[in-house]
Amino acid sequence: MDISRVDLNLLIHLDVLLREQNVTKAASHLGITQPAMSNGLKRLRVLFEDPLLVRTTDGMAPTELALELKPAVREILFNIEKVIQPDRGFDLDSSRVFRIMASDYAESTLIPSVLSVVRQRAPNVTLDVLTPSDVSFEDVEQGRVDMAINRFDTLPQSFHQKTIWTDTFSCLMNVDNDIADNFTLENYLAASHIWVSKTGFGVGVGMNPKDVQRLGWVDEALNEIGAKRNISVFTRHYQVAMLLAQQHDLIATLPSKAARLKSESSKLVSKEPPFSIPAFDLKMAWSPLLHHNAGHQWLRRLIVDVANNEH
């Protein structure tokens, strides 16, 4: 095949089609009409002598060849972008929208400071902060979401990642809680507790107080010493947990940086847990497709700088 006769724009069409698996959405993404997108797909089928996308009861599905082509096409387009935009810095007058998946914990402790610095340095930039339930691994992998900031049990090997900071745990409770002045392990276990956590990606599911393995760091640490706490309420939002901790008999065991957000409150007091809980890492993860993007590099550096100043 004479490559000079191949319209390389078709690779862009193929990349978007394989990502969206929908002609209408692909056309909208590229800013072209649906007939033009359909014509592009027709030409791609001729070029590769394969249907590439076929209709199923669940919509359009990629063929085996299309799945093989997908990473190769992404790499080709990525390398072309590197050649065309080798080392250009990020334009601070840009109106770019950065989409960040952040846990409630990260959104409370990190994002406000990040936004403050972004507004100072690049006032036209917009941050679109998504919850873990809004995002899948594929969204990050395909670059539809710029990055994910959370505590991760596992991440795809292809992802780039960086630890933003390491945090410990604290116990937040009402100042008038009966055990506030005698905070022993025995009293901790006899008290009523607020469970709070949401890690990883995807839609959350209901919790079972008996399922220690799914309850997370605090309950796994208790299990290590043969103990168990009495959980009265489950929440996925740290701000809610901190509000609930104002009730006279509830305790919220949560990351120390979150607990410090309430350090000025006259209603709450923070205590060190009466047992050992391993520290955890808050991480930033992103797709290799965006690793060399100038704007993405700028935001990553900014987030790391902000995090370092928060210590």
C-alpha positions in Angstrom: 0.0 0.0 0.0 1.3 3.5 -0.9 0.9 5.4 2.3 1.0 8.7 0.5 -2.4 7.8 -0.8 -3.8 7.2 2.7 -5.7 10.1 4.4 -4.2 10.1 7.8 -7.2 12.0 9.1 -8.9 8.6 8.9 -6.7 7.5 11.9 -8.2 10.3 14.0 -11.7 9.1 12.9 -10.8 5.5 13.8 -9.4 6.5 17.2 -12.5 8.3 18.2 -14.8 5.7 16.7 -13.1 2.9 18.7 -13.3 5.0 21.9 -16.9 6.1 21.6 -18.2 3.0 19.7 -21.0 5.3 18.4 -21.0 7.1 15.1 -23.1 10.0 16.4 -21.0 10.6 19.5 -17.8 10.3 17.4 -19.1 12.9 15.0 -20.0 15.2 17.8 -16.5 14.8 19.4 -14.8 15.7 16.1 -17.3 18.5 15.3 -18.4 17.0 12.0 -21.8 15.7 10.7 -23.0 12.2 11.2 -23.0 11.5 7.5 -19.4 12.6 7.3 -18.5 10.3 10.2 -20.4 7.4 8.5 -18.4 8.1 5.3 -15.2 8.0 7.3 -16.1 4.6 8.8 -16.9 3.3 5.3 -13.5 4.4 4.0 -11.8 2.8 7.0 -13.6 -0.5 6.3 -12.3 -0.4 2.8 -8.8 0.5 3.9 -8.5 -2.3 6.5 -10.8 -4.7 4.7 -12.6 -5.3 7.9 -16.0 -4.0 9.3 -14.1 -2.6 12.4 -17.4 -1.9 14.2 -20.4 -4.1 14.0 -24.0 -3.7 15.3 -25.0 -5.8 18.3 -28.0 -5.8 20.7 -25.8 -3.6 23.0 -24.8 -1.1 20.2 -21.7 -1.0 18.1 -18.9 -3.5 19.1 -15.3 -3.6 17.8 -14.1 -6.5 15.8 -11.0 -8.5 16.7 -8.9 -6.5 14.2 -10.2 -3.2 15.6 -9.2 -4.2 19.2 -5.7 -5.0 17.8 -5.5 -1.6 16.0 -6.7 0.5 19.0 -3.5 0.8 21.0 -1.4 1.1 17.8 -3.5 3.9 16.4 -3.3 5.8 19.8 0.4 5.5 19.8 0.7 6.8 16.2 -1.4 9.8 17.0 0.4 10.4 20.2 3.8 10.4 18.5 2.5 12.7 15.8 1.3 15.1 18.5 4.8 15.0 20.1 6.4 15.9 16.8 4.0 18.8 16.1 4.1 20.1 19.6 7.5 19.0 21.0 8.2 21.3 24.0 5.7 24.0 23.9 4.8 25.3 27.4 1.2 25.6 28.6 -0.5 28.9 27.6 -1.6 30.4 30.9 -4.3 32.3 29.0 -5.9 29.0 27.9 -9.6 28.3 28.6 -8.9 24.6 28.9 -11.2 22.4 31.1 -9.4 19.9 33.2 -11.5 17.0 34.4 -10.4 15.5 37.7 -11.9 12.5 39.4 -11.4 13.2 43.1 -12.6 11.4 46.2 -14.5 13.4 48.7 -11.4 13.3 50.9 -9.2 14.7 48.2 -11.9 17.2 47.1 -12.1 18.5 50.7 -8.4 18.6 51.6 -6.5 19.2 48.3 -8.8 20.7 45.6 -9.6 24.0 47.3 -5.9 24.9 47.5 -5.3 23.7 43.9 -8.2 25.8 42.6 -6.9 28.9 44.5 -3.5 28.6 42.8 -5.0 27.7 39.4 -7.1 30.9 39.5 -4.1 33.0 40.3 -1.8 31.6 37.6 -4.3 30.6 34.8 -7.6 32.4 35.6 -9.4 31.1 32.4 -8.8 27.5 33.2 -11.8 25.5 34.5 -11.7 22.5 36.9 -14.4 19.9 36.4 -14.3 17.7 39.6 -16.0 14.3 39.2 -16.7 11.7 41.8 -15.4 8.1 41.7 -18.9 7.0 40.8 -18.8 9.2 37.7 -15.6 7.6 36.2 -14.3 4.3 35.0 -10.7 3.2 34.4 -11.5 3.4 30.7 -12.4 7.1 31.0 -9.0 7.8 32.4 -7.2 5.4 30.1 -8.7 7.1 27.0 -8.0 10.6 28.3 -11.7 11.6 28.7 -10.8 12.3 32.3 -7.4 14.0 32.9 -6.5 12.4 36.1 -7.8 10.5 39.2 -6.9 11.5 42.7 -7.8 9.0 45.4 -6.5 6.1 47.5 -6.2 3.1 45.1 -6.1 -0.6 45.9 -5.1 -1.4 42.3 -4.4 0.5 39.1 -3.9 -0.6 35.5 -0.2 -1.1 34.8 -0.3 1.3 31.9 -1.3 4.3 34.2 1.3 6.8 35.4 0.9 7.6 39.1 2.5 9.8 41.7 2.0 9.9 45.5 0.7 13.3 46.5 1.0 12.8 50.2 0.9 10.2 53.0 -1.8 10.6 55.7 -2.5 9.0 59.1 -5.9 8.6 60.9 -7.6 10.6 63.6 -10.8 10.1 65.7 -13.2 13.0 65.6 -16.0 13.3 68.2 -18.2 15.8 70.1 -16.3 17.5 72.9 -19.0 16.4 75.3 -18.7 12.7 74.2 -18.6 10.6 77.4 -15.3 9.0 76.4 -13.5 12.2 75.1 -11.5 12.5 78.3 -10.9 8.7 78.7 -10.2 7.6 75.2 -9.1 4.0 75.7 -9.4 1.1 73.2 -12.1 -0.4 75.5 -14.2 2.7 75.4 -13.6 3.1 71.6 -14.9 -0.4 70.9 -17.9 0.2 73.2 -18.9 3.4 71.3 -21.0 3.9 68.2 -19.1 4.7 65.0 -19.4 6.4 61.6 -17.8 4.5 58.7 -16.6 6.6 55.8 -14.7 5.6 52.7 -14.9 5.6 48.9 -11.8 4.4 47.0 -11.2 3.4 43.5 -13.6 3.8 40.6 -17.2 3.1 39.7 -20.5 3.0 41.4 -20.5 2.1 45.1 -22.5 -0.8 46.6 -24.2 -1.3 49.9 -22.0 -2.2 52.9 -22.2 -5.1 55.3 -20.8 -4.5 58.8 -19.8 -8.2 59.0 -17.6 -7.9 55.8 -14.3 -6.8 57.3 -12.3 -7.2 54.1 -14.5 -4.6 52.4 -14.7 -2.3 55.3 -11.2 -0.9 54.8 -8.2 0.2 56.7 -9.7 1.0 60.1 -11.6 -2.2 60.5 -8.8 -4.3 59.0 -6.5 -2.8 61.6 -9.0 -3.7 64.4 -9.3 -7.2 63.0 -5.6 -7.6 63.3 -5.9 -7.2 67.0 -9.0 -9.4 67.2 -11.4 -6.4 67.8 -14.4 -5.0 66.1 -16.2 -1.7 66.3 -20.0 -1.0 66.3 -20.8 0.9 63.1 -24.1 2.8 63.3 -23.9 4.7 60.0 -22.2 4.3 56.7 -21.4 7.3 54.5 -19.1 7.9 51.4 -18.7 11.6 52.2 -16.1 12.9 54.7 -17.9 16.2 55.2 -21.0 14.2 56.2 -19.0 12.1 58.6 -17.6 15.2 60.2 -21.1 16.7 60.6 -22.4 13.4 62.1 -19.5 13.3 64.5 -21.1 16.4 66.2 -23.7 14.0 67.7 -22.9 13.3 71.3 -22.1 9.6 71.1 -20.7 9.0 67.6 -17.0 8.7 66.6 -15.6 9.2 63.1 -12.2 7.6 62.4 -10.9 9.3 59.3 -7.8 10.7 57.7 -6.0 13.3 59.8 -6.0 15.9 57.1 -9.8 15.7 56.9 -10.1 15.9 60.7 -7.9 19.0 60.8 -10.5 20.8 58.6 -12.6 20.9 61.8 -9.7 22.0 64.1 -11.4 25.4 64.7 -14.8 23.9 65.7 -15.8 24.4 69.3 -18.1 21.3 69.0 -15.5 18.7 68.0 -12.3 17.3 69.3 -9.7 15.2 67.5 -7.9 12.3 69.2 -5.2 9.9 68.2 -6.7 6.4 67.6 -6.1 4.0 70.6 -4.7 1.4 68.3 -2.3 1.3 65.3 -3.8 2.1 61.8 -1.3 1.9 58.9 -0.8 5.2 57.0 -2.1 5.5 53.4 -1.1 7.2 50.3 -3.2 9.7 48.3 -2.2 9.2 44.7 -2.7 10.9 41.4 -3.1 8.6 38.3 -3.3 9.5 34.6 -3.2 8.0 31.2 0.0 7.6 29.2 -1.9 9.4 26.4 -1.7 12.6 28.4 1.7 12.1 30.0 3.6 14.5 27.6 0.8 17.0 27.1 2.0 20.5 28.1 -1.1 21.5 29.9 -1.3 18.2 31.8 2.3 18.5 32.8 1.6 22.0 34.1 -1.3 20.9 36.2 0.5 17.9 37.6 3.4 20.0 38.7 1.0 22.5 40.2 -0.8 19.8 42.2 2.4 18.4 43.6 3.7 21.9 44.6 0.4 22.6 46.3 0.5 19.3 48.1 4.0 19.9 49.3 3.0 23.3 50.7 0.1 21.6 52.6 2.4 19.5 54.8 
